[in-house]
Amino acid sequence: MDLTEKLAELERKRMETVAKLKERLKYFHGIKHENADSEYKYNQIKVLEAHVLSLTEEIEELKAKIRYSQGPLA
């Protein structure tokens, strides 16, 4: 798998994860006191947010590698 294919795959994964995150946020109304279900939903949202951040960082690093591999004239 070359760098551009990997970049496309990561961007696809990020779009899917953002869609999942938006869906979870749509029905989330905060953490209710001593409610395990709302705490679980909150944790799921935080995990998805961290995953999006991780994918975004990896995409930026890959874009930098692609620019570097193309040389100074690109």
KELUM-785966 format. One record per atom (N, C-alpha, C, CB): residue in one letter; y negated, x negated, z negated. Coordinates in steps of 0.1 Angstrom, whole numbers, padded with zeros to 4 digits, always signed. Glycine has a CB too. Example, Ala and Ser with C-alpha at 12.3 -4.5 7.8 and 13.67 -1.06 7.14 Angstrom:
2
A+0057-0132-0078
A+0045-0123-0078
A+0033-0132-0078
A+0045-0113-0090
S+0022-0128-0071
S+0011-0137-0071
S+0000-0129-0079
S+0006-0141-0057
// end
This chain:
74
M+0012-0008+0000
M+0000+0000+0000
M-0012-0009+0000
M+0000+0010-0012
D-0021-0007+0010
D-0033-0015+0010
D-0044-0009+0001
D-0038-0017+0025
L-0055-0016+0001
L-0066-0012-0009
L-0072+0001-0005
L-0076-0023-0009
T-0074+0004+0008
T-0080+0017+0011
T-0071+0029+0008
T-0084+0017+0026
E-0058+0027+0010
E-0048+0038+0007
E-0048+0040-0008
E-0034+0034+0012
K-0049+0029-0016
K-0049+0030-0031
K-0062+0037-0035
K-0048+0016-0037
L-0073+0034-0029
L-0086+0040-0032
L-0085+0055-0029
L-0097+0034-0024
A-0079+0059-0018
A-0078+0073-0015
A-0069+0081-0025
A-0073+0075+0000
E-0058+0074-0029
E-0049+0080-0038
E-0056+0082-0052
E-0037+0072-0040
L-0064+0072-0056
L-0071+0073-0069
L-0082+0084-0069
L-0077+0059-0073
E-0089+0085-0058
E-0099+0095-0056
E-0093+0109-0056
E-0107+0093-0044
R-0081+0110-0050
R-0074+0123-0050
R-0070+0127-0065
R-0062+0123-0041
K-0064+0117-0072
K-0060+0119-0086
K-0072+0123-0094
K-0053+0107-0092
R-0084+0116-0092
R-0096+0120-0100
R-0100+0134-0097
R-0107+0110-0097
M-0100+0138-0085
M-0104+0152-0081
M-0095+0162-0088
M-0104+0154-0066
E-0082+0159-0088
E-0072+0168-0094
E-0075+0169-0109
E-0058+0164-0091
T-0077+0158-0115
T-0080+0157-0130
T-0093+0164-0134
T-0080+0143-0135
V-0103+0162-0126
V-0116+0169-0128
V-0114+0184-0127
V-0127+0164-0118
A-0106+0189-0117
A-0103+0203-0116
A-0096+0208-0128
A-0095+0206-0103
K-0086+0201-0133
K-0079+0205-0145
K-0089+0206-0157
K-0067+0195-0148
L-0097+0196-0158
L-0107+0195-0169
L-0116+0207-0169
L-0115+0182-0169
K-0121+0210-0157
K-0131+0222-0156
K-0124+0235-0160
K-0136+0223-0141
E-0111+0236-0156
E-0103+0248-0159
E-0102+0249-0174
E-0090+0248-0152
R-0099+0238-0181
R-0097+0238-0196
R-0110+0241-0202
R-0091+0225-0201
L-0121+0236-0197
L-0134+0238-0204
L-0139+0252-0202
L-0144+0228-0198
K-0135+0259-0191
K-0139+0272-0189
K-0135+0282-0200
K-0133+0277-0175
Y-0123+0279-0206
Y-0118+0288-0216
Y-0119+0282-0230
Y-0104+0291-0213
F-0125+0271-0232
F-0126+0264-0245
F-0140+0269-0251
F-0126+0249-0243
H-0139+0273-0264
H-0151+0278-0271
H-0153+0271-0284
H-0149+0293-0273
G-0149+0258-0284
G-0151+0250-0296
G-0138+0250-0305
G-0163+0255-0303
I-0139+0242-0315
I-0128+0241-0325
I-0131+0251-0336
I-0127+0227-0330
K-0121+0260-0338
K-0122+0269-0350
K-0117+0262-0362
K-0115+0282-0347
H-0122+0265-0373
H-0118+0259-0386
H-0103+0261-0389
H-0127+0264-0397
E-0096+0250-0391
E-0082+0251-0394
E-0073+0259-0384
E-0080+0256-0408
N-0076+0257-0371
N-0069+0264-0361
N-0062+0253-0352
N-0078+0273-0352
A-0049+0252-0353
A-0042+0242-0346
A-0043+0243-0331
A-0027+0242-0350
D-0043+0256-0326
D-0044+0258-0312
D-0057+0253-0306
D-0042+0273-0309
S-0068+0256-0313
S-0081+0251-0308
S-0082+0236-0309
S-0093+0257-0315
E-0076+0230-0319
E-0076+0215-0320
E-0068+0209-0309
E-0071+0211-0334
Y-0056+0215-0306
Y-0048+0210-0295
Y-0055+0211-0282
Y-0035+0219-0294
K-0062+0222-0279
K-0070+0223-0267
K-0081+0213-0266
K-0076+0237-0266
Y-0087+0210-0277
Y-0098+0200-0278
Y-0092+0186-0275
Y-0105+0200-0292
N-0081+0183-0280
N-0074+0170-0278
N-0070+0169-0263
N-0062+0169-0286
Q-0066+0180-0257
Q-0062+0179-0243
Q-0075+0176-0234
Q-0056+0193-0238
I-0086+0183-0238
I-0098+0180-0231
I-0103+0166-0232
I-0109+0190-0236
K-0102+0160-0244
K-0106+0146-0246
K-0097+0137-0238
K-0105+0143-0261
V-0084+0140-0238
V-0075+0131-0230
V-0078+0132-0215
V-0060+0136-0232
L-0081+0144-0210
L-0085+0145-0196
L-0098+0138-0193
L-0086+0160-0192
E-0108+0139-0202
E-0120+0132-0200
E-0118+0117-0200
E-0130+0135-0212
A-0110+0112-0209
A-0107+0097-0209
A-0099+0093-0196
A-0098+0094-0221
H-0091+0102-0191
H-0084+0099-0178
H-0093+0098-0167
H-0073+0109-0176
V-0103+0107-0166
V-0113+0107-0155
V-0121+0095-0156
V-0122+0120-0156
L-0125+0091-0168
L-0133+0078-0170
L-0125+0066-0165
L-0137+0077-0185
S-0112+0066-0169
S-0104+0055-0165
S-0102+0054-0150
S-0090+0056-0172
L-0100+0065-0144
L-0098+0066-0129
L-0111+0061-0122
L-0094+0080-0124
T-0123+0066-0128
T-0136+0062-0122
T-0138+0047-0123
T-0147+0070-0129
E-0135+0041-0134
E-0136+0027-0136
E-0127+0019-0126
E-0133+0022-0150
E-0115+0024-0124
E-0105+0017-0115
E-0110+0019-0101
E-0091+0023-0117
I-0116+0030-0097
I-0121+0032-0084
I-0132+0023-0081
I-0125+0047-0082
E-0141+0021-0091
E-0153+0012-0089
E-0148-0002-0087
E-0162+0013-0101
E-0138-0006-0095
E-0133-0020-0094
E-0127-0022-0080
E-0123-0023-0105
L-0119-0012-0075
L-0113-0013-0062
L-0123-0013-0051
L-0103-0001-0060
K-0134-0005-0052
K-0144-0006-0042
K-0151-0020-0042
K-0155+0005-0045
A-0153-0026-0053
A-0158-0039-0054
A-0149-0049-0047
A-0161-0044-0068
K-0136-0048-0049
K-0126-0057-0043
K-0127-0055-0028
K-0112-0054-0048
I-0128-0043-0023
I-0128-0040-0009
I-0141-0046-0003
I-0128-0025-0006
R-0152-0044-0010
R-0165-0050-0004
R-0164-0066-0004
R-0177-0046-0013
Y-0158-0071-0015
Y-0156-0086-0015
Y-0147-0091-0004
Y-0151-0090-0029
S-0136-0084-0002
S-0127-0088+0009
S-0132-0087+0023
S-0114-0080+0007
Q-0142-0078+0025
Q-0148-0077+0038
Q-0158-0088+0041
Q-0155-0063+0039
G-0162-0095+0031
G-0171-0106+0034
G-0186-0103+0032
G-0169-0112+0047
P-0194-0113+0034
P-0209-0110+0031
P-0216-0103+0042
P-0216-0123+0029
L-0210-0102+0054
L-0217-0095+0065
L-0214-0081+0066
L-0213-0102+0078
A-0205-0076+0058
A-0201-0061+0059
A-0211-0053+0052
A-0187-0059+0052
// end
